[in-house]
Amino acid sequence: MIDAILPSWVASAEKFGDAPEETLFPEERPFISRAVDRRRREFVTGRHCARLALARIGVTPAPIPRGERGAPVWPAGTVGSITHCSGYRAAAVAPADVARAVGIDAEPHEPLPDEVLPTIASPEEIAALRVMGEADGAVCWDRILFSAKESVYKVWFPLAGRWLDFSEAVVDIEPSGTFRARLLVADPAIGTNDLPGRWTVSDRLIATSIALPRP
């Protein structure tokens, strides 16, 4: 599913089940030593997908520690992103001389809880979601918006090294399967305030992606 919304220069891997915990490297085990079962499985399978994706760009399997704010620490010379939700795990990676950052996110294809939408969307975004819902009520547009903003953050944070609030990016979703995020804050490490992305709905899941190429 994730491969369909990534450019050819990004490698990916996905699983709809979980990998055995034996696939972890010893250096990774401390990061889940106190985690509940669900978090353990997400971490294990996410790292498993990451190593499968890295192998596709010729990178030898290695530990992928957890860095600041839980972001994966990728092997030197690579960038990437990991996502997981119920029943799905995926990773996407690219050589750092080809891509500056990659962000992916997966979510269940379900409406957001009523109390969540006002915390992640502006009044203008909510109005746009209402229009799209009237045109096609079978798609959970609010969850696509949430997922797109998660992908924005996963591109932003490795480059900027600081938090980005949901309110600091405005996302315009196109029914054709694309979206465009406009950053309301500037950072020289990003180099642009315009981030194009793609989305898809498949097997009761939503996935979004942003791949920022190196000029």
N, C-alpha and C positions, 0 to 999 in steps of 0.2 A: 504493500500500500504506500509506504513512504517513498519508495523509489520513483513512483509515478509523478511525484511533485518536486523532484530534485533535478538539477542540471546534470549532464553527463559527467562532469568533472568532480562530482561528489559521489562517494561510495557509501552504501548503506547496508544494513542487515536488520531483520525484524524477526520476532518470535511471538506466537500466540499462546505459547505455554511457557514453562520455566525451565531454565538450565539447572543442572545439579550444582550444589554448592562447591563441589570439588573443582569446578572450573575457576574458582577464585585463586589469586596469588596470595601467598602468606602475608605480603605487605598490605593487602586490602582487607583482611579479616578484622583488624581492629576497628574499622569504620562501622562495622555492623555488630560488634560484640554485645551491645545492649539493645539492639533493634528488635522490634516485634516481628513476627513471622512474615507479615505482608511486606514490610520494609526490607527485610532480608532478601526475599525473593525478587523484589524490584531491583535491588542493588546488584545481586548476583547475575540476573539475566540481562540487565542493562550493560554490565561490564562484558558479559559474554558476547552480546551483539556488537559492542564497540570493538572487541578484538577481531571478530569476523569481518567487520567493515574495514578495519585497519589492514588486515591481511590482504584485502582486495586492492590496496594501494601499495603493497609491498613492505608493510611494517611488521617486524617480528613481534609476536605477542609479548606484552610486558604489563606490569601493574599500571592501573589507572587510579591514582589516589583521589581522595576528595579534598578539594581546595577550599578557598574562601567562599562562604555562603553555600557550600555543598557542590560547587561547580566541579566537574571532572578536570583533572590535571592531565592533559594529553601529552603523549610522547613528543619529544623535541621535533620540530619540523612539521607538526600536524595541528589541525584545528578540528573541532567537532562538537557534537551535541548528542545527549541521550534523553529519551523520554519514556515514560511508562504510565499506563493507566490499567484499569481492570481488564485482564485478558489480552494485553498487548504491551510489548516492549520493543524499542527500536533505537538504533544509533546511526548517525551520519557523520562522515569524516571526509577531509580533503587535505592535500598537501598545503602547507602554509605558504608556499611560493605560488600557489594557484588561488587560494581563498584566504580572505582576511578573517572571516568568521562564518559559522553555520549555526542556524538555530532551527530546531524541530520541536513540535509538541503534538501529543495525541490526547484525545479526550473521548469520553463516551458521547454518542450522538443523542444527547438528552438536553432538555432546557436547563438553563442555570436556575438554581433556587432564586425565588423572587427577591430575596434580600441582597443577593450578590450583585445583580446587574447594576444598580446605581453606584456601587463602589468601584466598578471597573470601567464604566462607560460614561461619557459626557451626555448631556441632554440631546445634543445634535446626533451623536451616535445612536442613542436610543430611538430617536425619531426615524433614522435611516433603517434601523432594524425593524421597526413597525411597518414601514413601507414594503420592505422585502418579505416580511411575514405575510402581508396581505397578498403579495404576488405569488408566493410559494410557501404555504404553511407546513409542508412536509419537512422542511429543512430547519434545524435549530440554529438560526442565525446568531443568536446571542452566545451560544457555545463556540461557534466559529470565531466570533470577535474575541472572546476570552482566550482561545487557543492562539490566535494570531498575535495577541499582545504577549503571550508567553514566549512565542518564537522571537518576537522583537527583543524581549529582555535577554534571551539566550545569545543573541548576537551582540547586544549592547554591553553586557557585563564583562565578558572576557577582554573587550577592547578598552572600555572606559574605566573598569575596575570600581564602579560605584553603582548604587541602587538607582533604578529607574522605576518611578511610580506608574501605575496604570494610566493616571491622568496626564502623564507627560508624553503620551503617544496617541495620535488620532488615527484610526484605521478606517479606510474605505474599502468595503467588500464588494467585489463584482460577482454576480451570479455565475459567470463563466468559469470560476475556479481560481481567480486571482484576487489579491488584495494589495493595497498600498498603505504603508504606515508612514505617517509624518511625525517626526520627532519635534517636540515643542521645546526641548532643551538642546543646546549645542555642546559638543565635545570634540576637540581636535583629533582625538584618537579614532573617532567614527568617520569623520571627513565628509559626512552627508547627513541631511535630515530626511532623506527620502529612501525608504526601504521597501522594495517590491517583494511580494511573496506569493505563494500558491497554497490552495487548500483543496481537500477532497473529503468526500464522505463515502465510506465503504464498510460493509459488514458491521453496521451499528456503531461505527467509530468515525471520529473526525481526526484529520491530521492536517497540520500546517507546517510550512517551511519558509525560511529565508536563507539564501546563500549569497554572501557578499563577496564578489570576486576581487582579487588583487589587481589593481590597474596595470 
